[in-house]
Amino acid sequence: MSNPYRRSVCALDRPASWDERSPQRPVQGATVPAQLPLPQVAESGTLAVLLSLALFVGLTTLGRTRMLPVPDQTRWWQPGGVVAESLLRGTAGTLFGGGTPAWQRLGLALVALFCFLAWRRYARNMMVYRPGPIDVREFEIGFLPGEEPDRAGRTRDAVGGAAADGGDAAVDGSCEALRGRGTYLRSRFCRQLAETGVYPPYAGPSNPPPQGFFDVLADNQNQSNLPIFVTTSLARLWPTRGFQVKGTLQVRRQEPRYGLSVTVTSFAGPGGSASATTTEWGRSWEDATCRAAYWAMAKILPATRLADTAPWRSWRGRDMPAELFETYSEAKKRHDDRKLDEALFFYREALRLDPFNIDIRLMVASVQEDMGLFLDALQTYQGALAVVELDGRYTGALWSRKRDRWRHWVRYTWSTVRLVRRHPEWLKLRFQYARALGFSERVVTELFTKEPIGTRRRHVRDQTRERLCAALAERYWPAVLSCANPPDHDQAKSEVRQRLSTPEGARLLLRLAAWQEFQRLYEDLPVALLVPGAGRDATRRQVRLMRDVWIPLRVAESLRNDRGAAAVQAIARDQLDAVGCLSTWWIGWRRLRARQGLAVGWPTDPDLLEQAVRRAQRRWNPLVRLRYLDYYGAAVCYAHALCGHPKWTYRRSDQERGICLPETQPGAEAEALTFLAVQNLRASLIGTQSGTAGRLAVQSDTNSGVASRLRTWIASSDPDLERLRNEPQFRFFQQDVYQPMKPITLLPEDVTEVRIVAYTKKLLCEGARLLERKWHQRRFDGPPTFLHEVLGWIRVDAETWTVVAELVQDRARFWEHRARFSRAVTEAVELIRTADHHFPPPVPPYEDLVLPRVERIPDDEPDPTRKVDRLVREWVEEIDYRLKVLGSLLAESAIRVSDASDKLTRTADVEDRRFEPKYFAALCMERAQLWQQVIEILDGTDLAIESIVPEEEQTEP
């Protein structure tokens, strides 16, 4: 019997926003074009091929007229031999004459010349498009008007005639120091170009290496020899580089004083070459050189094929801001070095310059998930989806019927293909968003946290919660419709908001939303595969595993823990009304797959789960192997299924009331799930390669260089592996893969918090130690000439203490406060010294933590996980208490030191005199003593980080 309500739902009156048209994409000509021209590779290559064919036909025709008659007998090799002989005869007749008319020889010579020029032009375009090596010339020395050097080499003021400061060259009193610095800065400029992970050409302090035989002969300096001169000339006729960079050092009186004028020349212009020039200024020569290198790369990249890759797809042929490339490159470097706070800071600046860049938003979410900020990551994915497509159109497509898409298949196919072509990262974004929705336990924990937090963090969290609740109510209100509820939009949205107000309802609703997202993504993938390269980010096998196994496990867990056993029994009887939207929207084969996924149950049977995983990972082609992400997806399914099986069976002791003692070991089901999870994790890591992961996330489309990021994610970040990490088989796996020469310590359930606490302690201690050394150095150097320098030092130190006050108020849990502290220390101590001391420190993985009391726990201890959690909680509470002590120290001493400093500076300013050395020394000692107290307060705990800097290790005596 048909359900009449289902027909009413199908004919449900949808909001008008679901029928909104897609906005018109801006035309390419409406944007500012790139300063360097785009290489015309296709046009020049086509012209070169046509001229080559014309030359070949001409030479062959001329050679056939000069050949003898062909014998009667023909063999298999004769057609090719005839063509080759005619080509050789035609070439010989053109070069040496021999009866060939002069006009034919002249015509073929012109065609050969044009053919050579065409291929030379094509080679230049390919050098620019690939891109090829960069020719960085020696930096010249330039002076602004009024800064001309005198005979002694000192710069002289053109107005007053007084000797002016010529920068670093004035130290030696000659321009030779500046010339030597030019060579050093050129080498630094080349190194900066080579270190950019986006553009890796040869860019060294010397000339590019030889590219061919003539280049090797051209390296000979004996130009008097005629053969060497001929080979050198031939080598210079063929292009060996696509870009040329010239630089001129500049000095001026106003701050910032040091500059570098850079001219980038591209040899792919319509007239032969085109240039772009600018002058970058900095507070030091190194600063100006770094800015100039970033500017040069920002102008070169839009003209190359690298602009067709993430995250620069939208900048192809456009003028890219140099600040965008600089901030993204700095963020990527810090992301590779695990300096996650500063990486988020620079990613945020990059998004400010390019707010519609989806790839950068994906990188921001990747860092947030690595730091355990799943609520912020979910908001980042939600904002990225809102940027890609209108909310109404996305919601309408999300809940559309398959028969409606078949009815309007042309419009559906064209809209999907157009969206994937415009945003190739759209599939990966949707996969990551659905996966973030599936981690509902972490999101709900942050939504309903009762921990005291600071004002800034509370404001950010409240805004995030308000935005997410509004978006979830607008997008997933059909998930709460059932046969018992009328099809009312407003009532459904109110019910969604009501469910989001409780942890149990929010957890179930987010998992149902993730189930719907994976289902819709799986249906869109066949159409999206019509776009070349669109199926690399999320394959159908991977999405099918998440849809049919991973999410049903979590939904069954929510129904079991949040709604009781009655809902599970109803599902077992194939009554899916308890799940809400399953009875209304899920029909046909989809309803059958939902029953198959939920039939595994909670707690799960290993045999049923293994069958479900194999069914989801089925391969129509037996020659196609599983990728490392397929193995990893299966491993997280087995690992999460362990949460339904208790590790110990507890009994209440009669002698000690209130104490639960372990009675038995886990059963055979838990051991089987552990074995399957560890085996799939091994297979996943075998499918990767060692190296720096760079900007690649766990769901990357390449196997190269993701091993380090995947290993960190497995050991410290993935919430699905919390129950698995203290199993003996997982520790054996860690000992084989992670630390083969070091014992493995036990892990708590939540590893992220202890990592962040240990990182915060080291960050504050190292920053305070640098600031203490800086004040001692100022005391040894003596009072400066100008009083305003002292006022500037006091101002920067006071701002640093203000940042510390905000940081300890929030228990150092807010990443923005930690990033501001790092930048404040860098501003006070100078960038070169902080770089020498490797400040700020990286966020450590769990295996780098020194936990002496945890290491002394034996493996055969009954229920060691609870002991580890208790010890970790004690460390965290101790650090929090010391941060409170640090706050009280700040409240008492900051006012006293500020009053004394203001009194000293005000007195010296009124009396128009310099600081006396004893007063200046007292000021510096008092400031240094404050930072020394910070070290003494925080450095007394057992929680530490074992870090080894390779540059500081001595490998040979």
Secondary structure in CASP SS format (residue, H / E / C, confidence):
PFRMAT SS
TARGET T0000
AUTHOR 0000-0000-0000
METHOD secondary structure of the structure
MODEL  1
M C 1.00
S C 1.00
N C 1.00
P H 1.00
Y H 1.00
R H 1.00
R H 1.00
S H 1.00
V H 1.00
C H 1.00
A C 1.00
L C 1.00
D C 1.00
R C 1.00
P C 1.00
A H 1.00
S H 1.00
W H 1.00
D H 1.00
E C 1.00
R C 1.00
S C 1.00
P C 1.00
Q C 1.00
R C 1.00
P C 1.00
V C 1.00
Q H 1.00
G H 1.00
A H 1.00
T C 1.00
V C 1.00
P E 1.00
A C 1.00
Q C 1.00
L C 1.00
P C 1.00
L C 1.00
P C 1.00
Q C 1.00
V H 1.00
A H 1.00
E H 1.00
S H 1.00
G H 1.00
T H 1.00
L H 1.00
A H 1.00
V H 1.00
L H 1.00
L H 1.00
S H 1.00
L H 1.00
A H 1.00
L H 1.00
F H 1.00
V H 1.00
G H 1.00
L H 1.00
T H 1.00
T H 1.00
L H 1.00
G H 1.00
R H 1.00
T H 1.00
R C 1.00
M C 1.00
L C 1.00
P C 1.00
V C 1.00
P C 1.00
D C 1.00
Q C 1.00
T C 1.00
R C 1.00
W C 1.00
W C 1.00
Q H 1.00
P H 1.00
G H 1.00
G H 1.00
V H 1.00
V H 1.00
A H 1.00
E H 1.00
S H 1.00
L H 1.00
L H 1.00
R H 1.00
G H 1.00
T H 1.00
A H 1.00
G H 1.00
T H 1.00
L H 1.00
F H 1.00
G C 1.00
G C 1.00
G C 1.00
T C 1.00
P C 1.00
A H 1.00
W H 1.00
Q H 1.00
R H 1.00
L H 1.00
G H 1.00
L H 1.00
A H 1.00
L H 1.00
V H 1.00
A H 1.00
L H 1.00
F H 1.00
C H 1.00
F H 1.00
L H 1.00
A H 1.00
W H 1.00
R H 1.00
R H 1.00
Y H 1.00
A H 1.00
R H 1.00
N H 1.00
M H 1.00
M H 1.00
V H 1.00
Y H 1.00
R C 1.00
P C 1.00
G C 1.00
P C 1.00
I E 1.00
D E 1.00
V E 1.00
R C 1.00
E C 1.00
F C 1.00
E E 1.00
I E 1.00
G C 1.00
F C 1.00
L C 1.00
P C 1.00
G C 1.00
E C 1.00
E C 1.00
P E 1.00
D C 1.00
R C 1.00
A C 1.00
G C 1.00
R C 1.00
T E 1.00
R E 1.00
D C 1.00
A C 1.00
V C 1.00
G C 1.00
G C 1.00
A C 1.00
A E 1.00
A C 1.00
D C 1.00
G C 1.00
G C 1.00
D C 1.00
A H 1.00
A H 1.00
V H 1.00
D H 1.00
G C 1.00
S C 1.00
C C 1.00
E H 1.00
A H 1.00
L H 1.00
R H 1.00
G H 1.00
R H 1.00
G H 1.00
T H 1.00
Y H 1.00
L H 1.00
R H 1.00
S H 1.00
R H 1.00
F H 1.00
C H 1.00
R H 1.00
Q H 1.00
L H 1.00
A H 1.00
E H 1.00
T C 1.00
G C 1.00
V C 1.00
Y C 1.00
P C 1.00
P C 1.00
Y C 1.00
A C 1.00
G C 1.00
P C 1.00
S C 1.00
N C 1.00
P C 1.00
P C 1.00
P C 1.00
Q C 1.00
G C 1.00
F H 1.00
F H 1.00
D H 1.00
V H 1.00
L H 1.00
A H 1.00
D C 1.00
N C 1.00
Q C 1.00
N C 1.00
Q C 1.00
S C 1.00
N C 1.00
L H 1.00
P H 1.00
I H 1.00
F H 1.00
V H 1.00
T H 1.00
T H 1.00
S H 1.00
L H 1.00
A H 1.00
R H 1.00
L H 1.00
W C 1.00
P C 1.00
T C 1.00
R C 1.00
G C 1.00
F E 1.00
Q E 1.00
V E 1.00
K E 1.00
G E 1.00
T E 1.00
L E 1.00
Q E 1.00
V E 1.00
R C 1.00
R C 1.00
Q C 1.00
E C 1.00
P C 1.00
R C 1.00
Y E 1.00
G E 1.00
L E 1.00
S E 1.00
V E 1.00
T E 1.00
V E 1.00
T E 1.00
S E 1.00
F C 1.00
A C 1.00
G C 1.00
P C 1.00
G C 1.00
G C 1.00
S C 1.00
A E 1.00
S E 1.00
A E 1.00
T E 1.00
T E 1.00
T E 1.00
E E 1.00
W E 1.00
G E 1.00
R C 1.00
S C 1.00
W H 1.00
E H 1.00
D H 1.00
A H 1.00
T H 1.00
C H 1.00
R H 1.00
A H 1.00
A H 1.00
Y H 1.00
W H 1.00
A H 1.00
M H 1.00
A H 1.00
K H 1.00
I H 1.00
L H 1.00
P H 1.00
A H 1.00
T C 1.00
R H 1.00
L H 1.00
A H 1.00
D H 1.00
T C 1.00
A C 1.00
P C 1.00
W C 1.00
R H 1.00
S H 1.00
W H 1.00
R C 1.00
G C 1.00
R E 1.00
D C 1.00
M C 1.00
P C 1.00
A H 1.00
E H 1.00
L H 1.00
F H 1.00
E H 1.00
T H 1.00
Y H 1.00
S H 1.00
E H 1.00
A H 1.00
K H 1.00
K H 1.00
R H 1.00
H H 1.00
D H 1.00
D C 1.00
R C 1.00
K C 1.00
L H 1.00
D H 1.00
E H 1.00
A H 1.00
L H 1.00
F H 1.00
F H 1.00
Y H 1.00
R H 1.00
E H 1.00
A H 1.00
L H 1.00
R H 1.00
L H 1.00
D C 1.00
P C 1.00
F C 1.00
N C 1.00
I H 1.00
D H 1.00
I H 1.00
R H 1.00
L H 1.00
M H 1.00
V H 1.00
A H 1.00
S H 1.00
V H 1.00
Q H 1.00
E H 1.00
D H 1.00
M C 1.00
G C 1.00
L C 1.00
F H 1.00
L H 1.00
D H 1.00
A H 1.00
L H 1.00
Q H 1.00
T H 1.00
Y H 1.00
Q H 1.00
G H 1.00
A H 1.00
L H 1.00
A H 1.00
V H 1.00
V H 1.00
E C 1.00
L C 1.00
D H 1.00
G H 1.00
R H 1.00
Y H 1.00
T H 1.00
G H 1.00
A H 1.00
L H 1.00
W C 1.00
S C 1.00
R C 1.00
K H 1.00
R H 1.00
D H 1.00
R H 1.00
W H 1.00
R H 1.00
H C 1.00
W H 1.00
V H 1.00
R H 1.00
Y H 1.00
T H 1.00
W H 1.00
S H 1.00
T H 1.00
V H 1.00
R H 1.00
L H 1.00
V H 1.00
R H 1.00
R H 1.00
H C 1.00
P C 1.00
E C 1.00
W H 1.00
L H 1.00
K H 1.00
L H 1.00
R H 1.00
F H 1.00
Q H 1.00
Y H 1.00
A H 1.00
R H 1.00
A H 1.00
L H 1.00
G H 1.00
F C 1.00
S H 1.00
E H 1.00
R H 1.00
V H 1.00
V H 1.00
T H 1.00
E H 1.00
L H 1.00
F C 1.00
T C 1.00
K C 1.00
E C 1.00
P C 1.00
I C 1.00
G C 1.00
T H 1.00
R H 1.00
R H 1.00
R H 1.00
H H 1.00
V H 1.00
R H 1.00
D H 1.00
Q H 1.00
T H 1.00
R H 1.00
E H 1.00
R H 1.00
L H 1.00
C H 1.00
A H 1.00
A H 1.00
L H 1.00
A H 1.00
E H 1.00
R H 1.00
Y C 1.00
W H 1.00
P H 1.00
A H 1.00
V H 1.00
L C 1.00
S C 1.00
C C 1.00
A C 1.00
N C 1.00
P C 1.00
P C 1.00
D C 1.00
H H 1.00
D H 1.00
Q H 1.00
A H 1.00
K H 1.00
S H 1.00
E H 1.00
V H 1.00
R H 1.00
Q H 1.00
R H 1.00
L H 1.00
S C 1.00
T C 1.00
P H 1.00
E H 1.00
G H 1.00
A H 1.00
R H 1.00
L H 1.00
L H 1.00
L H 1.00
R H 1.00
L H 1.00
A H 1.00
A H 1.00
W H 1.00
Q H 1.00
E H 1.00
F H 1.00
Q H 1.00
R H 1.00
L H 1.00
Y H 1.00
E H 1.00
D H 1.00
L H 1.00
P H 1.00
V H 1.00
A H 1.00
L C 1.00
L C 1.00
V C 1.00
P C 1.00
G C 1.00
A C 1.00
G C 1.00
R C 1.00
D C 1.00
A C 1.00
T C 1.00
R H 1.00
R H 1.00
Q H 1.00
V H 1.00
R H 1.00
L H 1.00
M H 1.00
R H 1.00
D H 1.00
V H 1.00
W H 1.00
I H 1.00
P H 1.00
L H 1.00
R H 1.00
V H 1.00
A H 1.00
E H 1.00
S H 1.00
L H 1.00
R H 1.00
N H 1.00
D H 1.00
R C 1.00
G C 1.00
A H 1.00
A H 1.00
A H 1.00
V H 1.00
Q H 1.00
A H 1.00
I H 1.00
A H 1.00
R C 1.00
D C 1.00
Q C 1.00
L H 1.00
D H 1.00
A H 1.00
V H 1.00
G C 1.00
C H 1.00
L H 1.00
S H 1.00
T C 1.00
W C 1.00
W C 1.00
I C 1.00
G C 1.00
W H 1.00
R H 1.00
R H 1.00
L H 1.00
R H 1.00
A H 1.00
R H 1.00
Q H 1.00
G H 1.00
L H 1.00
A C 1.00
V C 1.00
G C 1.00
W C 1.00
P C 1.00
T C 1.00
D C 1.00
P H 1.00
D H 1.00
L H 1.00
L H 1.00
E H 1.00
Q H 1.00
A H 1.00
V H 1.00
R H 1.00
R H 1.00
A H 1.00
Q C 1.00
R C 1.00
R C 1.00
W C 1.00
N C 1.00
P C 1.00
L C 1.00
V C 1.00
R C 1.00
L C 1.00
R C 1.00
Y H 1.00
L H 1.00
D H 1.00
Y H 1.00
Y H 1.00
G H 1.00
A H 1.00
A H 1.00
V H 1.00
C H 1.00
Y H 1.00
A H 1.00
H H 1.00
A H 1.00
L H 1.00
C H 1.00
G H 1.00
H C 1.00
P C 1.00
K C 1.00
W C 1.00
T E 1.00
Y E 1.00
R E 1.00
R E 1.00
S C 1.00
D C 1.00
Q C 1.00
E C 1.00
R C 1.00
G C 1.00
I C 1.00
C E 1.00
L E 1.00
P E 1.00
E E 1.00
T E 1.00
Q C 1.00
P C 1.00
G C 1.00
A H 1.00
E H 1.00
A H 1.00
E H 1.00
A H 1.00
L H 1.00
T H 1.00
F H 1.00
L H 1.00
A H 1.00
V H 1.00
Q H 1.00
N H 1.00
L H 1.00
R H 1.00
A H 1.00
S H 1.00
L H 1.00
I H 1.00
G C 1.00
T C 1.00
Q C 1.00
S C 1.00
G C 1.00
T C 1.00
A C 1.00
G C 1.00
R C 1.00
L C 1.00
A C 1.00
V C 1.00
Q C 1.00
S C 1.00
D C 1.00
T C 1.00
N C 1.00
S C 1.00
G C 1.00
V C 1.00
A H 1.00
S H 1.00
R H 1.00
L H 1.00
R H 1.00
T H 1.00
W H 1.00
I H 1.00
A H 1.00
S H 1.00
S H 1.00
D C 1.00
P H 1.00
D H 1.00
L H 1.00
E C 1.00
R C 1.00
L C 1.00
R C 1.00
N C 1.00
E C 1.00
P H 1.00
Q H 1.00
F H 1.00
R H 1.00
F H 1.00
F H 1.00
Q H 1.00
Q H 1.00
D H 1.00
V H 1.00
Y C 1.00
Q C 1.00
P C 1.00
M C 1.00
K C 1.00
P C 1.00
I C 1.00
T C 1.00
L C 1.00
L C 1.00
P C 1.00
E C 1.00
D C 1.00
V H 1.00
T H 1.00
E H 1.00
V H 1.00
R H 1.00
I H 1.00
V H 1.00
A H 1.00
Y H 1.00
T H 1.00
K H 1.00
K H 1.00
L H 1.00
L H 1.00
C H 1.00
E H 1.00
G H 1.00
A H 1.00
R H 1.00
L H 1.00
L H 1.00
E H 1.00
R H 1.00
K H 1.00
W H 1.00
H H 1.00
Q H 1.00
R H 1.00
R H 1.00
F H 1.00
D H 1.00
G C 1.00
P C 1.00
P C 1.00
T C 1.00
F C 1.00
L H 1.00
H H 1.00
E H 1.00
V H 1.00
L H 1.00
G H 1.00
W H 1.00
I H 1.00
R H 1.00
V H 1.00
D H 1.00
A H 1.00
E H 1.00
T H 1.00
W H 1.00
T H 1.00
V H 1.00
V H 1.00
A H 1.00
E H 1.00
L H 1.00
V H 1.00
Q H 1.00
D C 1.00
R C 1.00
A C 1.00
R C 1.00
F C 1.00
W H 1.00
E H 1.00
H H 1.00
R H 1.00
A H 1.00
R H 1.00
F H 1.00
S H 1.00
R H 1.00
A H 1.00
V H 1.00
T H 1.00
E H 1.00
A H 1.00
V H 1.00
E C 1.00
L H 1.00
I H 1.00
R H 1.00
T H 1.00
A H 1.00
D H 1.00
H C 1.00
H C 1.00
F C 1.00
P C 1.00
P C 1.00
P C 1.00
V C 1.00
P C 1.00
P C 1.00
Y H 1.00
E H 1.00
D H 1.00
L E 1.00
V E 1.00
L C 1.00
P H 1.00
R H 1.00
V H 1.00
E H 1.00
R C 1.00
I C 1.00
P C 1.00
D C 1.00
D C 1.00
E C 1.00
P C 1.00
D C 1.00
P H 1.00
T H 1.00
R H 1.00
K H 1.00
V H 1.00
D H 1.00
R H 1.00
L H 1.00
V H 1.00
R H 1.00
E H 1.00
W H 1.00
V H 1.00
E H 1.00
E H 1.00
I H 1.00
D H 1.00
Y H 1.00
R H 1.00
L H 1.00
K H 1.00
V H 1.00
L H 1.00
G H 1.00
S H 1.00
L H 1.00
L H 1.00
A H 1.00
E H 1.00
S H 1.00
A H 1.00
I H 1.00
R H 1.00
V H 1.00
S H 1.00
D H 1.00
A H 1.00
S H 1.00
D H 1.00
K H 1.00
L H 1.00
T H 1.00
R H 1.00
T H 1.00
A H 1.00
D H 1.00
V H 1.00
E C 1.00
D C 1.00
R C 1.00
R C 1.00
F C 1.00
E C 1.00
P H 1.00
K H 1.00
Y H 1.00
F H 1.00
A H 1.00
A H 1.00
L H 1.00
C H 1.00
M H 1.00
E H 1.00
R H 1.00
A H 1.00
Q H 1.00
L H 1.00
W H 1.00
Q H 1.00
Q H 1.00
V H 1.00
I H 1.00
E H 1.00
I H 1.00
L H 1.00
D C 1.00
G C 1.00
T C 1.00
D C 1.00
L C 1.00
A E 1.00
I E 1.00
E C 1.00
S C 1.00
I C 1.00
V C 1.00
P H 1.00
E H 1.00
E H 1.00
E C 1.00
Q C 1.00
T C 1.00
E C 1.00
P C 1.00
END
